[in-house]
Amino acid sequence: MNDSLKQSVKNLWNNLPIFRDSMNKVPTLHIPIQKEMIEASLKNSDFMLATNTTANFYWYKP
């Protein structure tokens, strides 16, 4: 995706440096706090444990 997250969200990553520094090594899925989006992301077969999805930033948008 070519979208980006709000800077306020990105600023939160500094609170957990290991997460921030590892995001380019694993697929990172960002999900809005909405029941439908959480359910959809949990059912997405591209993000199952052994799928080997390309390391990148992914997110669900309402």
PDBQT receptor file of N, H, CA, C and O in Angstrom, charges set to zero:
ATOM      1  N   MET A   1       0.842  -1.189   0.000  1.00  0.00    +0.000 N 
ATOM      2  CA  MET A   1       0.000   0.000   0.000  1.00  0.00    +0.000 C 
ATOM      3  C   MET A   1       0.878   1.241   0.000  1.00  0.00    +0.000 C 
ATOM      4  O   MET A   1       1.989   1.231   0.531  1.00  0.00    +0.000 OA
ATOM      5  N   ASN A   2       0.381   2.279  -0.585  1.00  0.00    +0.000 N 
ATOM      6  H   ASN A   2      -0.521   2.287  -1.016  1.00  0.00    +0.000 HD
ATOM      7  CA  ASN A   2       1.145   3.517  -0.657  1.00  0.00    +0.000 C 
ATOM      8  C   ASN A   2       0.691   4.547   0.354  1.00  0.00    +0.000 C 
ATOM      9  O   ASN A   2       1.171   5.680   0.354  1.00  0.00    +0.000 OA
ATOM     10  N   ASP A   3      -0.219   4.163   1.202  1.00  0.00    +0.000 N 
ATOM     11  H   ASP A   3      -0.609   3.243   1.202  1.00  0.00    +0.000 HD
ATOM     12  CA  ASP A   3      -0.701   5.081   2.233  1.00  0.00    +0.000 C 
ATOM     13  C   ASP A   3       0.308   5.132   3.379  1.00  0.00    +0.000 C 
ATOM     14  O   ASP A   3       1.236   4.326   3.446  1.00  0.00    +0.000 OA
ATOM     15  N   SER A   4       0.109   6.076   4.261  1.00  0.00    +0.000 N 
ATOM     16  H   SER A   4      -0.646   6.731   4.207  1.00  0.00    +0.000 HD
ATOM     17  CA  SER A   4       0.962   6.113   5.448  1.00  0.00    +0.000 C 
ATOM     18  C   SER A   4       0.087   6.348   6.670  1.00  0.00    +0.000 C 
ATOM     19  O   SER A   4      -1.059   6.784   6.559  1.00  0.00    +0.000 OA
ATOM     20  N   LEU A   5       0.639   6.055   7.817  1.00  0.00    +0.000 N 
ATOM     21  H   LEU A   5       1.570   5.700   7.907  1.00  0.00    +0.000 HD
ATOM     22  CA  LEU A   5      -0.072   6.255   9.070  1.00  0.00    +0.000 C 
ATOM     23  C   LEU A   5       0.142   7.672   9.570  1.00  0.00    +0.000 C 
ATOM     24  O   LEU A   5       1.084   8.353   9.165  1.00  0.00    +0.000 OA
ATOM     25  N   LYS A   6      -0.731   8.098  10.442  1.00  0.00    +0.000 N 
ATOM     26  H   LYS A   6      -1.495   7.545  10.771  1.00  0.00    +0.000 HD
ATOM     27  CA  LYS A   6      -0.584   9.420  11.052  1.00  0.00    +0.000 C 
ATOM     28  C   LYS A   6       0.712   9.494  11.837  1.00  0.00    +0.000 C 
ATOM     29  O   LYS A   6       1.154   8.496  12.405  1.00  0.00    +0.000 OA
ATOM     30  N   GLN A   7       1.312  10.646  11.871  1.00  0.00    +0.000 N 
ATOM     31  H   GLN A   7       0.953  11.457  11.409  1.00  0.00    +0.000 HD
ATOM     32  CA  GLN A   7       2.554  10.823  12.612  1.00  0.00    +0.000 C 
ATOM     33  C   GLN A   7       2.363  10.524  14.091  1.00  0.00    +0.000 C 
ATOM     34  O   GLN A   7       3.285  10.036  14.745  1.00  0.00    +0.000 OA
ATOM     35  N   SER A   8       1.187  10.807  14.624  1.00  0.00    +0.000 N 
ATOM     36  H   SER A   8       0.438  11.203  14.093  1.00  0.00    +0.000 HD
ATOM     37  CA  SER A   8       0.935  10.517  16.044  1.00  0.00    +0.000 C 
ATOM     38  C   SER A   8       1.032   9.021  16.326  1.00  0.00    +0.000 C 
ATOM     39  O   SER A   8       1.457   8.628  17.412  1.00  0.00    +0.000 OA
ATOM     40  N   VAL A   9       0.648   8.186  15.370  1.00  0.00    +0.000 N 
ATOM     41  H   VAL A   9       0.304   8.505  14.487  1.00  0.00    +0.000 HD
ATOM     42  CA  VAL A   9       0.770   6.739  15.528  1.00  0.00    +0.000 C 
ATOM     43  C   VAL A   9       2.233   6.342  15.438  1.00  0.00    +0.000 C 
ATOM     44  O   VAL A   9       2.713   5.554  16.253  1.00  0.00    +0.000 OA
ATOM     45  N   LYS A  10       2.937   6.872  14.469  1.00  0.00    +0.000 N 
ATOM     46  H   LYS A  10       2.547   7.512  13.807  1.00  0.00    +0.000 HD
ATOM     47  CA  LYS A  10       4.359   6.563  14.310  1.00  0.00    +0.000 C 
ATOM     48  C   LYS A  10       5.156   6.969  15.540  1.00  0.00    +0.000 C 
ATOM     49  O   LYS A  10       6.109   6.287  15.919  1.00  0.00    +0.000 OA
ATOM     50  N   ASN A  11       4.773   8.068  16.160  1.00  0.00    +0.000 N 
ATOM     51  H   ASN A  11       3.999   8.621  15.852  1.00  0.00    +0.000 HD
ATOM     52  CA  ASN A  11       5.479   8.520  17.364  1.00  0.00    +0.000 C 
ATOM     53  C   ASN A  11       5.361   7.515  18.506  1.00  0.00    +0.000 C 
ATOM     54  O   ASN A  11       6.241   7.449  19.364  1.00  0.00    +0.000 OA
ATOM     55  N   LEU A  12       4.292   6.740  18.524  1.00  0.00    +0.000 N 
ATOM     56  H   LEU A  12       3.577   6.793  17.827  1.00  0.00    +0.000 HD
ATOM     57  CA  LEU A  12       4.120   5.730  19.561  1.00  0.00    +0.000 C 
ATOM     58  C   LEU A  12       5.167   4.624  19.466  1.00  0.00    +0.000 C 
ATOM     59  O   LEU A  12       5.490   3.990  20.471  1.00  0.00    +0.000 OA
ATOM     60  N   TRP A  13       5.692   4.390  18.282  1.00  0.00    +0.000 N 
ATOM     61  H   TRP A  13       5.430   4.904  17.466  1.00  0.00    +0.000 HD
ATOM     62  CA  TRP A  13       6.683   3.326  18.095  1.00  0.00    +0.000 C 
ATOM     63  C   TRP A  13       7.935   3.571  18.918  1.00  0.00    +0.000 C 
ATOM     64  O   TRP A  13       8.622   2.618  19.286  1.00  0.00    +0.000 OA
ATOM     65  N   ASN A  14       8.247   4.820  19.213  1.00  0.00    +0.000 N 
ATOM     66  H   ASN A  14       7.689   5.594  18.913  1.00  0.00    +0.000 HD
ATOM     67  CA  ASN A  14       9.425   5.123  20.021  1.00  0.00    +0.000 C 
ATOM     68  C   ASN A  14       9.281   4.622  21.457  1.00  0.00    +0.000 C 
ATOM     69  O   ASN A  14      10.273   4.477  22.172  1.00  0.00    +0.000 OA
ATOM     70  N   ASN A  15       8.043   4.358  21.876  1.00  0.00    +0.000 N 
ATOM     71  H   ASN A  15       7.237   4.475  21.296  1.00  0.00    +0.000 HD
ATOM     72  CA  ASN A  15       7.821   3.813  23.222  1.00  0.00    +0.000 C 
ATOM     73  C   ASN A  15       8.235   2.345  23.320  1.00  0.00    +0.000 C 
ATOM     74  O   ASN A  15       8.410   1.815  24.417  1.00  0.00    +0.000 OA
ATOM     75  N   LEU A  16       8.387   1.707  22.190  1.00  0.00    +0.000 N 
ATOM     76  H   LEU A  16       8.244   2.138  21.299  1.00  0.00    +0.000 HD
ATOM     77  CA  LEU A  16       8.788   0.305  22.157  1.00  0.00    +0.000 C 
ATOM     78  C   LEU A  16       9.844   0.134  21.060  1.00  0.00    +0.000 C 
ATOM     79  O   LEU A  16       9.532  -0.329  19.963  1.00  0.00    +0.000 OA
ATOM     80  N   PRO A  17      11.089   0.507  21.357  1.00  0.00    +0.000 N 
ATOM     81  CA  PRO A  17      12.141   0.513  20.331  1.00  0.00    +0.000 C 
ATOM     82  C   PRO A  17      12.359  -0.827  19.630  1.00  0.00    +0.000 C 
ATOM     83  O   PRO A  17      12.666  -0.839  18.437  1.00  0.00    +0.000 OA
ATOM     84  N   ILE A  18      12.213  -1.950  20.323  1.00  0.00    +0.000 N 
ATOM     85  H   ILE A  18      11.964  -1.940  21.292  1.00  0.00    +0.000 HD
ATOM     86  CA  ILE A  18      12.415  -3.245  19.672  1.00  0.00    +0.000 C 
ATOM     87  C   ILE A  18      11.384  -3.458  18.573  1.00  0.00    +0.000 C 
ATOM     88  O   ILE A  18      11.701  -4.035  17.533  1.00  0.00    +0.000 OA
ATOM     89  N   PHE A  19      10.169  -3.006  18.787  1.00  0.00    +0.000 N 
ATOM     90  H   PHE A  19       9.912  -2.537  19.632  1.00  0.00    +0.000 HD
ATOM     91  CA  PHE A  19       9.138  -3.088  17.756  1.00  0.00    +0.000 C 
ATOM     92  C   PHE A  19       9.498  -2.178  16.593  1.00  0.00    +0.000 C 
ATOM     93  O   PHE A  19       9.480  -2.606  15.439  1.00  0.00    +0.000 OA
ATOM     94  N   ARG A  20       9.819  -0.945  16.886  1.00  0.00    +0.000 N 
ATOM     95  H   ARG A  20       9.833  -0.598  17.823  1.00  0.00    +0.000 HD
ATOM     96  CA  ARG A  20      10.180   0.030  15.854  1.00  0.00    +0.000 C 
ATOM     97  C   ARG A  20      11.338  -0.470  15.004  1.00  0.00    +0.000 C 
ATOM     98  O   ARG A  20      11.305  -0.348  13.780  1.00  0.00    +0.000 OA
ATOM     99  N   ASP A  21      12.352  -1.026  15.632  1.00  0.00    +0.000 N 
ATOM    100  H   ASP A  21      12.379  -1.126  16.627  1.00  0.00    +0.000 HD
ATOM    101  CA  ASP A  21      13.554  -1.437  14.926  1.00  0.00    +0.000 C 
ATOM    102  C   ASP A  21      13.398  -2.761  14.189  1.00  0.00    +0.000 C 
ATOM    103  O   ASP A  21      14.244  -3.114  13.367  1.00  0.00    +0.000 OA
ATOM    104  N   SER A  22      12.335  -3.490  14.472  1.00  0.00    +0.000 N 
ATOM    105  H   SER A  22      11.649  -3.204  15.139  1.00  0.00    +0.000 HD
ATOM    106  CA  SER A  22      12.125  -4.799  13.834  1.00  0.00    +0.000 C 
ATOM    107  C   SER A  22      11.080  -4.762  12.729  1.00  0.00    +0.000 C 
ATOM    108  O   SER A  22      10.926  -5.745  12.005  1.00  0.00    +0.000 OA
ATOM    109  N   MET A  23      10.368  -3.671  12.580  1.00  0.00    +0.000 N 
ATOM    110  H   MET A  23      10.493  -2.872  13.168  1.00  0.00    +0.000 HD
ATOM    111  CA  MET A  23       9.263  -3.626  11.632  1.00  0.00    +0.000 C 
ATOM    112  C   MET A  23       9.698  -3.864  10.186  1.00  0.00    +0.000 C 
ATOM    113  O   MET A  23       8.892  -4.335   9.383  1.00  0.00    +0.000 OA
ATOM    114  N   ASN A  24      10.932  -3.557   9.834  1.00  0.00    +0.000 N 
ATOM    115  H   ASN A  24      11.586  -3.174  10.486  1.00  0.00    +0.000 HD
ATOM    116  CA  ASN A  24      11.374  -3.769   8.460  1.00  0.00    +0.000 C 
ATOM    117  C   ASN A  24      11.822  -5.214   8.219  1.00  0.00    +0.000 C 
ATOM    118  O   ASN A  24      12.183  -5.570   7.098  1.00  0.00    +0.000 OA
ATOM    119  N   LYS A  25      11.800  -6.041   9.258  1.00  0.00    +0.000 N 
ATOM    120  H   LYS A  25      11.506  -5.752  10.169  1.00  0.00    +0.000 HD
ATOM    121  CA  LYS A  25      12.252  -7.427   9.145  1.00  0.00    +0.000 C 
ATOM    122  C   LYS A  25      11.100  -8.423   9.070  1.00  0.00    +0.000 C 
ATOM    123  O   LYS A  25      11.304  -9.577   8.694  1.00  0.00    +0.000 OA
ATOM    124  N   VAL A  26       9.914  -7.995   9.420  1.00  0.00    +0.000 N 
ATOM    125  H   VAL A  26       9.749  -7.057   9.726  1.00  0.00    +0.000 HD
ATOM    126  CA  VAL A  26       8.743  -8.871   9.439  1.00  0.00    +0.000 C 
ATOM    127  C   VAL A  26       7.540  -8.125   8.864  1.00  0.00    +0.000 C 
ATOM    128  O   VAL A  26       7.531  -6.894   8.854  1.00  0.00    +0.000 OA
ATOM    129  N   PRO A  27       6.528  -8.847   8.385  1.00  0.00    +0.000 N 
ATOM    130  CA  PRO A  27       5.301  -8.172   7.978  1.00  0.00    +0.000 C 
ATOM    131  C   PRO A  27       4.658  -7.524   9.202  1.00  0.00    +0.000 C 
ATOM    132  O   PRO A  27       4.471  -8.182  10.226  1.00  0.00    +0.000 OA
ATOM    133  N   THR A  28       4.328  -6.267   9.104  1.00  0.00    +0.000 N 
ATOM    134  H   THR A  28       4.480  -5.733   8.272  1.00  0.00    +0.000 HD
ATOM    135  CA  THR A  28       3.739  -5.534  10.219  1.00  0.00    +0.000 C 
ATOM    136  C   THR A  28       2.341  -5.095   9.813  1.00  0.00    +0.000 C 
ATOM    137  O   THR A  28       2.179  -4.317   8.873  1.00  0.00    +0.000 OA
ATOM    138  N   LEU A  29       1.340  -5.590  10.513  1.00  0.00    +0.000 N 
ATOM    139  H   LEU A  29       1.472  -6.222  11.276  1.00  0.00    +0.000 HD
ATOM    140  CA  LEU A  29      -0.047  -5.313  10.184  1.00  0.00    +0.000 C 
ATOM    141  C   LEU A  29      -0.628  -4.337  11.192  1.00  0.00    +0.000 C 
ATOM    142  O   LEU A  29      -0.623  -4.606  12.393  1.00  0.00    +0.000 OA
ATOM    143  N   HIS A  30      -1.125  -3.217  10.717  1.00  0.00    +0.000 N 
ATOM    144  H   HIS A  30      -1.130  -2.998   9.741  1.00  0.00    +0.000 HD
ATOM    145  CA  HIS A  30      -1.739  -2.194  11.562  1.00  0.00    +0.000 C 
ATOM    146  C   HIS A  30      -3.248  -2.266  11.355  1.00  0.00    +0.000 C 
ATOM    147  O   HIS A  30      -3.737  -2.230  10.225  1.00  0.00    +0.000 OA
ATOM    148  N   ILE A  31      -3.969  -2.369  12.456  1.00  0.00    +0.000 N 
ATOM    149  H   ILE A  31      -3.572  -2.398  13.374  1.00  0.00    +0.000 HD
ATOM    150  CA  ILE A  31      -5.412  -2.585  12.406  1.00  0.00    +0.000 C 
ATOM    151  C   ILE A  31      -6.122  -1.522  13.244  1.00  0.00    +0.000 C 
ATOM    152  O   ILE A  31      -5.777  -1.331  14.410  1.00  0.00    +0.000 OA
ATOM    153  N   PRO A  32      -7.107  -0.826  12.671  1.00  0.00    +0.000 N 
ATOM    154  CA  PRO A  32      -7.893   0.107  13.474  1.00  0.00    +0.000 C 
ATOM    155  C   PRO A  32      -8.641  -0.643  14.577  1.00  0.00    +0.000 C 
ATOM    156  O   PRO A  32      -8.958  -1.824  14.434  1.00  0.00    +0.000 OA
ATOM    157  N   ILE A  33      -8.910   0.036  15.646  1.00  0.00    +0.000 N 
ATOM    158  H   ILE A  33      -8.652   0.995  15.762  1.00  0.00    +0.000 HD
ATOM    159  CA  ILE A  33      -9.649  -0.573  16.754  1.00  0.00    +0.000 C 
ATOM    160  C   ILE A  33     -11.135  -0.565  16.397  1.00  0.00    +0.000 C 
ATOM    161  O   ILE A  33     -11.928   0.212  16.929  1.00  0.00    +0.000 OA
ATOM    162  N   GLN A  34     -11.472  -1.455  15.484  1.00  0.00    +0.000 N 
ATOM    163  H   GLN A  34     -10.828  -2.086  15.052  1.00  0.00    +0.000 HD
ATOM    164  CA  GLN A  34     -12.858  -1.657  15.068  1.00  0.00    +0.000 C 
ATOM    165  C   GLN A  34     -13.067  -3.158  14.935  1.00  0.00    +0.000 C 
ATOM    166  O   GLN A  34     -12.269  -3.850  14.303  1.00  0.00    +0.000 OA
ATOM    167  N   LYS A  35     -14.116  -3.645  15.520  1.00  0.00    +0.000 N 
ATOM    168  H   LYS A  35     -14.764  -3.083  16.034  1.00  0.00    +0.000 HD
ATOM    169  CA  LYS A  35     -14.372  -5.082  15.570  1.00  0.00    +0.000 C 
ATOM    170  C   LYS A  35     -14.305  -5.723  14.186  1.00  0.00    +0.000 C 
ATOM    171  O   LYS A  35     -13.678  -6.772  14.034  1.00  0.00    +0.000 OA
ATOM    172  N   GLU A  36     -14.924  -5.133  13.187  1.00  0.00    +0.000 N 
ATOM    173  H   GLU A  36     -15.433  -4.281  13.311  1.00  0.00    +0.000 HD
ATOM    174  CA  GLU A  36     -14.958  -5.710  11.851  1.00  0.00    +0.000 C 
ATOM    175  C   GLU A  36     -13.562  -5.797  11.241  1.00  0.00    +0.000 C 
ATOM    176  O   GLU A  36     -13.235  -6.785  10.584  1.00  0.00    +0.000 OA
ATOM    177  N   MET A  37     -12.746  -4.782  11.451  1.00  0.00    +0.000 N 
ATOM    178  H   MET A  37     -13.012  -3.980  11.985  1.00  0.00    +0.000 HD
ATOM    179  CA  MET A  37     -11.391  -4.771  10.902  1.00  0.00    +0.000 C 
ATOM    180  C   MET A  37     -10.504  -5.810  11.599  1.00  0.00    +0.000 C 
ATOM    181  O   MET A  37      -9.690  -6.472  10.955  1.00  0.00    +0.000 OA
ATOM    182  N   ILE A  38     -10.666  -5.942  12.889  1.00  0.00    +0.000 N 
ATOM    183  H   ILE A  38     -11.327  -5.405  13.412  1.00  0.00    +0.000 HD
ATOM    184  CA  ILE A  38      -9.884  -6.932  13.642  1.00  0.00    +0.000 C 
ATOM    185  C   ILE A  38     -10.263  -8.339  13.179  1.00  0.00    +0.000 C 
ATOM    186  O   ILE A  38      -9.390  -9.175  12.949  1.00  0.00    +0.000 OA
ATOM    187  N   GLU A  39     -11.558  -8.599  13.043  1.00  0.00    +0.000 N 
ATOM    188  H   GLU A  39     -12.268  -7.920  13.230  1.00  0.00    +0.000 HD
ATOM    189  CA  GLU A  39     -12.000  -9.917  12.580  1.00  0.00    +0.000 C 
ATOM    190  C   GLU A  39     -11.479 -10.207  11.171  1.00  0.00    +0.000 C 
ATOM    191  O   GLU A  39     -11.010 -11.313  10.900  1.00  0.00    +0.000 OA
ATOM    192  N   ALA A  40     -11.557  -9.234  10.287  1.00  0.00    +0.000 N 
ATOM    193  H   ALA A  40     -11.938  -8.336  10.507  1.00  0.00    +0.000 HD
ATOM    194  CA  ALA A  40     -11.084  -9.436   8.908  1.00  0.00    +0.000 C 
ATOM    195  C   ALA A  40      -9.589  -9.725   8.881  1.00  0.00    +0.000 C 
ATOM    196  O   ALA A  40      -9.138 -10.592   8.132  1.00  0.00    +0.000 OA
ATOM    197  N   SER A  41      -8.829  -9.017   9.681  1.00  0.00    +0.000 N 
ATOM    198  H   SER A  41      -9.196  -8.314  10.289  1.00  0.00    +0.000 HD
ATOM    199  CA  SER A  41      -7.381  -9.227   9.673  1.00  0.00    +0.000 C 
ATOM    200  C   SER A  41      -7.006 -10.591  10.239  1.00  0.00    +0.000 C 
ATOM    201  O   SER A  41      -6.063 -11.221   9.761  1.00  0.00    +0.000 OA
ATOM    202  N   LEU A  42      -7.735 -11.054  11.254  1.00  0.00    +0.000 N 
ATOM    203  H   LEU A  42      -8.501 -10.542  11.643  1.00  0.00    +0.000 HD
ATOM    204  CA  LEU A  42      -7.445 -12.361  11.837  1.00  0.00    +0.000 C 
ATOM    205  C   LEU A  42      -7.793 -13.507  10.888  1.00  0.00    +0.000 C 
ATOM    206  O   LEU A  42      -7.228 -14.595  10.994  1.00  0.00    +0.000 OA
ATOM    207  N   LYS A  43      -8.711 -13.267   9.972  1.00  0.00    +0.000 N 
ATOM    208  H   LYS A  43      -9.170 -12.383   9.886  1.00  0.00    +0.000 HD
ATOM    209  CA  LYS A  43      -9.115 -14.296   9.007  1.00  0.00    +0.000 C 
ATOM    210  C   LYS A  43      -8.316 -14.231   7.707  1.00  0.00    +0.000 C 
ATOM    211  O   LYS A  43      -8.468 -15.105   6.853  1.00  0.00    +0.000 OA
ATOM    212  N   ASN A  44      -7.479 -13.229   7.540  1.00  0.00    +0.000 N 
ATOM    213  H   ASN A  44      -7.355 -12.519   8.233  1.00  0.00    +0.000 HD
ATOM    214  CA  ASN A  44      -6.719 -13.046   6.307  1.00  0.00    +0.000 C 
ATOM    215  C   ASN A  44      -5.598 -14.076   6.232  1.00  0.00    +0.000 C 
ATOM    216  O   ASN A  44      -4.668 -14.048   7.038  1.00  0.00    +0.000 OA
ATOM    217  N   SER A  45      -5.687 -14.978   5.271  1.00  0.00    +0.000 N 
ATOM    218  H   SER A  45      -6.443 -15.001   4.616  1.00  0.00    +0.000 HD
ATOM    219  CA  SER A  45      -4.710 -16.059   5.167  1.00  0.00    +0.000 C 
ATOM    220  C   SER A  45      -3.312 -15.561   4.806  1.00  0.00    +0.000 C 
ATOM    221  O   SER A  45      -2.340 -16.285   5.021  1.00  0.00    +0.000 OA
ATOM    222  N   ASP A  46      -3.179 -14.362   4.270  1.00  0.00    +0.000 N 
ATOM    223  H   ASP A  46      -3.968 -13.773   4.095  1.00  0.00    +0.000 HD
ATOM    224  CA  ASP A  46      -1.859 -13.814   3.946  1.00  0.00    +0.000 C 
ATOM    225  C   ASP A  46      -1.042 -13.498   5.191  1.00  0.00    +0.000 C 
ATOM    226  O   ASP A  46       0.175 -13.332   5.107  1.00  0.00    +0.000 OA
ATOM    227  N   PHE A  47      -1.692 -13.415   6.334  1.00  0.00    +0.000 N 
ATOM    228  H   PHE A  47      -2.680 -13.550   6.402  1.00  0.00    +0.000 HD
ATOM    229  CA  PHE A  47      -0.991 -13.053   7.563  1.00  0.00    +0.000 C 
ATOM    230  C   PHE A  47      -1.006 -14.163   8.605  1.00  0.00    +0.000 C 
ATOM    231  O   PHE A  47      -0.916 -13.903   9.805  1.00  0.00    +0.000 OA
ATOM    232  N   MET A  48      -1.119 -15.379   8.144  1.00  0.00    +0.000 N 
ATOM    233  H   MET A  48      -1.193 -15.590   7.170  1.00  0.00    +0.000 HD
ATOM    234  CA  MET A  48      -1.009 -16.516   9.055  1.00  0.00    +0.000 C 
ATOM    235  C   MET A  48       0.475 -16.742   9.360  1.00  0.00    +0.000 C 
ATOM    236  O   MET A  48       1.338 -16.273   8.618  1.00  0.00    +0.000 OA
ATOM    237  N   LEU A  49       0.763 -17.433  10.411  1.00  0.00    +0.000 N 
ATOM    238  H   LEU A  49       0.061 -17.814  11.013  1.00  0.00    +0.000 HD
ATOM    239  CA  LEU A  49       2.125 -17.598  10.901  1.00  0.00    +0.000 C 
ATOM    240  C   LEU A  49       3.111 -18.090   9.852  1.00  0.00    +0.000 C 
ATOM    241  O   LEU A  49       4.209 -17.541   9.761  1.00  0.00    +0.000 OA
ATOM    242  N   ALA A  50       2.780 -19.074   9.077  1.00  0.00    +0.000 N 
ATOM    243  H   ALA A  50       1.888 -19.520   9.151  1.00  0.00    +0.000 HD
ATOM    244  CA  ALA A  50       3.746 -19.680   8.167  1.00  0.00    +0.000 C 
ATOM    245  C   ALA A  50       3.580 -19.250   6.704  1.00  0.00    +0.000 C 
ATOM    246  O   ALA A  50       3.983 -19.997   5.812  1.00  0.00    +0.000 OA
ATOM    247  N   THR A  51       3.010 -18.093   6.428  1.00  0.00    +0.000 N 
ATOM    248  H   THR A  51       2.682 -17.487   7.153  1.00  0.00    +0.000 HD
ATOM    249  CA  THR A  51       2.757 -17.699   5.040  1.00  0.00    +0.000 C 
ATOM    250  C   THR A  51       3.944 -17.058   4.352  1.00  0.00    +0.000 C 
ATOM    251  O   THR A  51       3.958 -16.949   3.126  1.00  0.00    +0.000 OA
ATOM    252  N   ASN A  52       4.939 -16.631   5.110  1.00  0.00    +0.000 N 
ATOM    253  H   ASN A  52       4.928 -16.720   6.106  1.00  0.00    +0.000 HD
ATOM    254  CA  ASN A  52       6.118 -15.983   4.524  1.00  0.00    +0.000 C 
ATOM    255  C   ASN A  52       5.771 -14.734   3.723  1.00  0.00    +0.000 C 
ATOM    256  O   ASN A  52       6.375 -14.473   2.683  1.00  0.00    +0.000 OA
ATOM    257  N   THR A  53       4.813 -13.973   4.200  1.00  0.00    +0.000 N 
ATOM    258  H   THR A  53       4.323 -14.185   5.046  1.00  0.00    +0.000 HD
ATOM    259  CA  THR A  53       4.468 -12.712   3.574  1.00  0.00    +0.000 C 
ATOM    260  C   THR A  53       5.682 -11.782   3.611  1.00  0.00    +0.000 C 
ATOM    261  O   THR A  53       6.429 -11.777   4.590  1.00  0.00    +0.000 OA
ATOM    262  N   THR A  54       5.876 -11.016   2.575  1.00  0.00    +0.000 N 
ATOM    263  H   THR A  54       5.269 -11.021   1.780  1.00  0.00    +0.000 HD
ATOM    264  CA  THR A  54       7.014 -10.112   2.460  1.00  0.00    +0.000 C 
ATOM    265  C   THR A  54       7.036  -9.110   3.606  1.00  0.00    +0.000 C 
ATOM    266  O   THR A  54       6.002  -8.559   3.982  1.00  0.00    +0.000 OA
ATOM    267  N   ALA A  55       8.219  -8.883   4.154  1.00  0.00    +0.000 N 
ATOM    268  H   ALA A  55       9.059  -9.331   3.849  1.00  0.00    +0.000 HD
ATOM    269  CA  ALA A  55       8.370  -7.872   5.209  1.00  0.00    +0.000 C 
ATOM    270  C   ALA A  55       7.996  -6.517   4.626  1.00  0.00    +0.000 C 
ATOM    271  O   ALA A  55       8.572  -6.076   3.632  1.00  0.00    +0.000 OA
ATOM    272  N   ASN A  56       7.038  -5.872   5.247  1.00  0.00    +0.000 N 
ATOM    273  H   ASN A  56       6.570  -6.231   6.055  1.00  0.00    +0.000 HD
ATOM    274  CA  ASN A  56       6.542  -4.578   4.778  1.00  0.00    +0.000 C 
ATOM    275  C   ASN A  56       5.541  -4.080   5.805  1.00  0.00    +0.000 C 
ATOM    276  O   ASN A  56       5.278  -4.753   6.802  1.00  0.00    +0.000 OA
ATOM    277  N   PHE A  57       4.986  -2.907   5.564  1.00  0.00    +0.000 N 
ATOM    278  H   PHE A  57       5.199  -2.360   4.754  1.00  0.00    +0.000 HD
ATOM    279  CA  PHE A  57       3.937  -2.349   6.408  1.00  0.00    +0.000 C 
ATOM    280  C   PHE A  57       2.606  -2.592   5.708  1.00  0.00    +0.000 C 
ATOM    281  O   PHE A  57       2.451  -2.277   4.529  1.00  0.00    +0.000 OA
ATOM    282  N   TYR A  58       1.657  -3.150   6.435  1.00  0.00    +0.000 N 
ATOM    283  H   TYR A  58       1.783  -3.406   7.393  1.00  0.00    +0.000 HD
ATOM    284  CA  TYR A  58       0.322  -3.410   5.913  1.00  0.00    +0.000 C 
ATOM    285  C   TYR A  58      -0.688  -2.862   6.895  1.00  0.00    +0.000 C 
ATOM    286  O   TYR A  58      -0.416  -2.811   8.094  1.00  0.00    +0.000 OA
ATOM    287  N   TRP A  59      -1.847  -2.451   6.415  1.00  0.00    +0.000 N 
ATOM    288  H   TRP A  59      -2.068  -2.493   5.440  1.00  0.00    +0.000 HD
ATOM    289  CA  TRP A  59      -2.882  -2.000   7.321  1.00  0.00    +0.000 C 
ATOM    290  C   TRP A  59      -4.248  -2.136   6.699  1.00  0.00    +0.000 C 
ATOM    291  O   TRP A  59      -4.412  -2.108   5.479  1.00  0.00    +0.000 OA
ATOM    292  N   TYR A  60      -5.225  -2.285   7.573  1.00  0.00    +0.000 N 
ATOM    293  H   TYR A  60      -5.092  -2.309   8.564  1.00  0.00    +0.000 HD
ATOM    294  CA  TYR A  60      -6.619  -2.309   7.186  1.00  0.00    +0.000 C 
ATOM    295  C   TYR A  60      -7.173  -0.914   7.434  1.00  0.00    +0.000 C 
ATOM    296  O   TYR A  60      -6.899  -0.284   8.456  1.00  0.00    +0.000 OA
ATOM    297  N   LYS A  61      -7.961  -0.450   6.468  1.00  0.00    +0.000 N 
ATOM    298  H   LYS A  61      -8.183  -0.962   5.638  1.00  0.00    +0.000 HD
ATOM    299  CA  LYS A  61      -8.570   0.867   6.613  1.00  0.00    +0.000 C 
ATOM    300  C   LYS A  61     -10.082   0.716   6.621  1.00  0.00    +0.000 C 
ATOM    301  O   LYS A  61     -10.633  -0.109   5.893  1.00  0.00    +0.000 OA
ATOM    302  N   PRO A  62     -10.743   1.503   7.432  1.00  0.00    +0.000 N 
ATOM    303  CA  PRO A  62     -12.215   1.439   7.470  1.00  0.00    +0.000 C 
ATOM    304  C   PRO A  62     -12.829   1.951   6.184  1.00  0.00    +0.000 C 
ATOM    305  O   PRO A  62     -14.053   1.966   6.048  1.00  0.00    +0.000 OA
TER     306      PRO A  62
